[in-house]
Amino acid sequence: MGFGSYDESEQQEQTTEADEGEAVNVHEHDHDGDVNVESDVDTDALVDRLGEMREE
């Protein structure tokens, strides 16, 4: 066989014997929630700081 070729018989009848108990559940840690941020800095100060950062 040359470069990039393959035996088509290897591509037929492939079976996987995966144990369902070992499968990863991607939805195991899903949640619907809210995010709350508490800060001692007022909104005007944060907006001013953002403006300073943009100027830099």
mmCIF file of the C-alpha atoms, coordinates in Angstrom:
data_MODEL
# 
_entry.id   MODEL 
# 
loop_
_atom_site.group_PDB 
_atom_site.id 
_atom_site.type_symbol 
_atom_site.label_atom_id 
_atom_site.label_alt_id 
_atom_site.label_comp_id 
_atom_site.label_asym_id 
_atom_site.label_entity_id 
_atom_site.label_seq_id 
_atom_site.pdbx_PDB_ins_code 
_atom_site.Cartn_x 
_atom_site.Cartn_y 
_atom_site.Cartn_z 
_atom_site.occupancy 
_atom_site.B_iso_or_equiv 
_atom_site.pdbx_formal_charge 
_atom_site.auth_seq_id 
_atom_site.auth_comp_id 
_atom_site.auth_asym_id 
_atom_site.auth_atom_id 
_atom_site.pdbx_PDB_model_num 
ATOM 1  C CA . MET A 1 1  ? 0.000   0.000  0.000  1.00 0.00 ? 1  MET A CA 1 
ATOM 2  C CA . GLY A 1 2  ? 1.140   3.481  -0.766 1.00 0.00 ? 2  GLY A CA 1 
ATOM 3  C CA . PHE A 1 3  ? 0.954   6.615  1.287  1.00 0.00 ? 3  PHE A CA 1 
ATOM 4  C CA . GLY A 1 4  ? -2.615  7.538  2.207  1.00 0.00 ? 4  GLY A CA 1 
ATOM 5  C CA . SER A 1 5  ? -4.128  4.213  1.215  1.00 0.00 ? 5  SER A CA 1 
ATOM 6  C CA . TYR A 1 6  ? -5.942  1.837  3.524  1.00 0.00 ? 6  TYR A CA 1 
ATOM 7  C CA . ASP A 1 7  ? -7.471  -1.573 3.521  1.00 0.00 ? 7  ASP A CA 1 
ATOM 8  C CA . GLU A 1 8  ? -11.223 -1.149 3.040  1.00 0.00 ? 8  GLU A CA 1 
ATOM 9  C CA . SER A 1 9  ? -11.906 -4.438 4.796  1.00 0.00 ? 9  SER A CA 1 
ATOM 10 C CA . GLU A 1 10 ? -10.707 -2.804 8.027  1.00 0.00 ? 10 GLU A CA 1 
ATOM 11 C CA . GLN A 1 11 ? -13.443 -0.173 7.654  1.00 0.00 ? 11 GLN A CA 1 
ATOM 12 C CA . GLN A 1 12 ? -16.286 -2.683 7.499  1.00 0.00 ? 12 GLN A CA 1 
ATOM 13 C CA . GLU A 1 13 ? -18.170 -4.136 10.461 1.00 0.00 ? 13 GLU A CA 1 
ATOM 14 C CA . GLN A 1 14 ? -16.481 -2.111 13.155 1.00 0.00 ? 14 GLN A CA 1 
ATOM 15 C CA . THR A 1 15 ? -18.016 -2.747 16.518 1.00 0.00 ? 15 THR A CA 1 
ATOM 16 C CA . THR A 1 16 ? -17.433 -0.952 19.750 1.00 0.00 ? 16 THR A CA 1 
ATOM 17 C CA . GLU A 1 17 ? -17.912 -2.657 23.048 1.00 0.00 ? 17 GLU A CA 1 
ATOM 18 C CA . ALA A 1 18 ? -18.279 0.357  25.290 1.00 0.00 ? 18 ALA A CA 1 
ATOM 19 C CA . ASP A 1 19 ? -19.630 -0.175 28.768 1.00 0.00 ? 19 ASP A CA 1 
ATOM 20 C CA . GLU A 1 20 ? -22.563 2.192  29.212 1.00 0.00 ? 20 GLU A CA 1 
ATOM 21 C CA . GLY A 1 21 ? -21.656 2.624  32.880 1.00 0.00 ? 21 GLY A CA 1 
ATOM 22 C CA . GLU A 1 22 ? -18.321 4.187  31.912 1.00 0.00 ? 22 GLU A CA 1 
ATOM 23 C CA . ALA A 1 23 ? -19.810 6.710  29.477 1.00 0.00 ? 23 ALA A CA 1 
ATOM 24 C CA . VAL A 1 24 ? -19.467 10.405 30.274 1.00 0.00 ? 24 VAL A CA 1 
ATOM 25 C CA . ASN A 1 25 ? -22.714 12.229 30.942 1.00 0.00 ? 25 ASN A CA 1 
ATOM 26 C CA . VAL A 1 26 ? -22.131 15.747 29.614 1.00 0.00 ? 26 VAL A CA 1 
ATOM 27 C CA . HIS A 1 27 ? -25.337 16.991 31.254 1.00 0.00 ? 27 HIS A CA 1 
ATOM 28 C CA . GLU A 1 28 ? -24.472 15.731 34.725 1.00 0.00 ? 28 GLU A CA 1 
ATOM 29 C CA . HIS A 1 29 ? -23.551 19.187 36.016 1.00 0.00 ? 29 HIS A CA 1 
ATOM 30 C CA . ASP A 1 30 ? -25.998 21.353 34.052 1.00 0.00 ? 30 ASP A CA 1 
ATOM 31 C CA . HIS A 1 31 ? -27.858 23.943 36.064 1.00 0.00 ? 31 HIS A CA 1 
ATOM 32 C CA . ASP A 1 32 ? -30.125 26.886 35.551 1.00 0.00 ? 32 ASP A CA 1 
ATOM 33 C CA . GLY A 1 33 ? -29.114 29.617 37.906 1.00 0.00 ? 33 GLY A CA 1 
ATOM 34 C CA . ASP A 1 34 ? -28.473 33.266 38.454 1.00 0.00 ? 34 ASP A CA 1 
ATOM 35 C CA . VAL A 1 35 ? -25.238 35.136 38.954 1.00 0.00 ? 35 VAL A CA 1 
ATOM 36 C CA . ASN A 1 36 ? -25.160 37.941 41.470 1.00 0.00 ? 36 ASN A CA 1 
ATOM 37 C CA . VAL A 1 37 ? -22.162 40.190 41.992 1.00 0.00 ? 37 VAL A CA 1 
ATOM 38 C CA . GLU A 1 38 ? -21.796 42.338 45.068 1.00 0.00 ? 38 GLU A CA 1 
ATOM 39 C CA . SER A 1 39 ? -19.290 45.181 44.985 1.00 0.00 ? 39 SER A CA 1 
ATOM 40 C CA . ASP A 1 40 ? -18.426 48.180 47.134 1.00 0.00 ? 40 ASP A CA 1 
ATOM 41 C CA . VAL A 1 41 ? -17.619 50.209 44.006 1.00 0.00 ? 41 VAL A CA 1 
ATOM 42 C CA . ASP A 1 42 ? -20.443 52.177 42.398 1.00 0.00 ? 42 ASP A CA 1 
ATOM 43 C CA . THR A 1 43 ? -21.301 51.938 38.709 1.00 0.00 ? 43 THR A CA 1 
ATOM 44 C CA . ASP A 1 44 ? -19.930 55.401 37.855 1.00 0.00 ? 44 ASP A CA 1 
ATOM 45 C CA . ALA A 1 45 ? -16.505 54.501 39.256 1.00 0.00 ? 45 ALA A CA 1 
ATOM 46 C CA . LEU A 1 46 ? -16.450 51.267 37.257 1.00 0.00 ? 46 LEU A CA 1 
ATOM 47 C CA . VAL A 1 47 ? -17.405 53.085 34.044 1.00 0.00 ? 47 VAL A CA 1 
ATOM 48 C CA . ASP A 1 48 ? -14.684 55.671 34.675 1.00 0.00 ? 48 ASP A CA 1 
ATOM 49 C CA . ARG A 1 49 ? -12.119 52.909 35.232 1.00 0.00 ? 49 ARG A CA 1 
ATOM 50 C CA . LEU A 1 50 ? -13.208 51.202 32.014 1.00 0.00 ? 50 LEU A CA 1 
ATOM 51 C CA . GLY A 1 51 ? -12.655 54.459 30.137 1.00 0.00 ? 51 GLY A CA 1 
ATOM 52 C CA . GLU A 1 52 ? -9.156  54.723 31.608 1.00 0.00 ? 52 GLU A CA 1 
ATOM 53 C CA . MET A 1 53 ? -8.356  51.160 30.570 1.00 0.00 ? 53 MET A CA 1 
ATOM 54 C CA . ARG A 1 54 ? -9.506  51.827 27.002 1.00 0.00 ? 54 ARG A CA 1 
ATOM 55 C CA . GLU A 1 55 ? -7.248  54.866 26.771 1.00 0.00 ? 55 GLU A CA 1 
ATOM 56 C CA . GLU A 1 56 ? -4.178  52.844 27.828 1.00 0.00 ? 56 GLU A CA 1 
# 
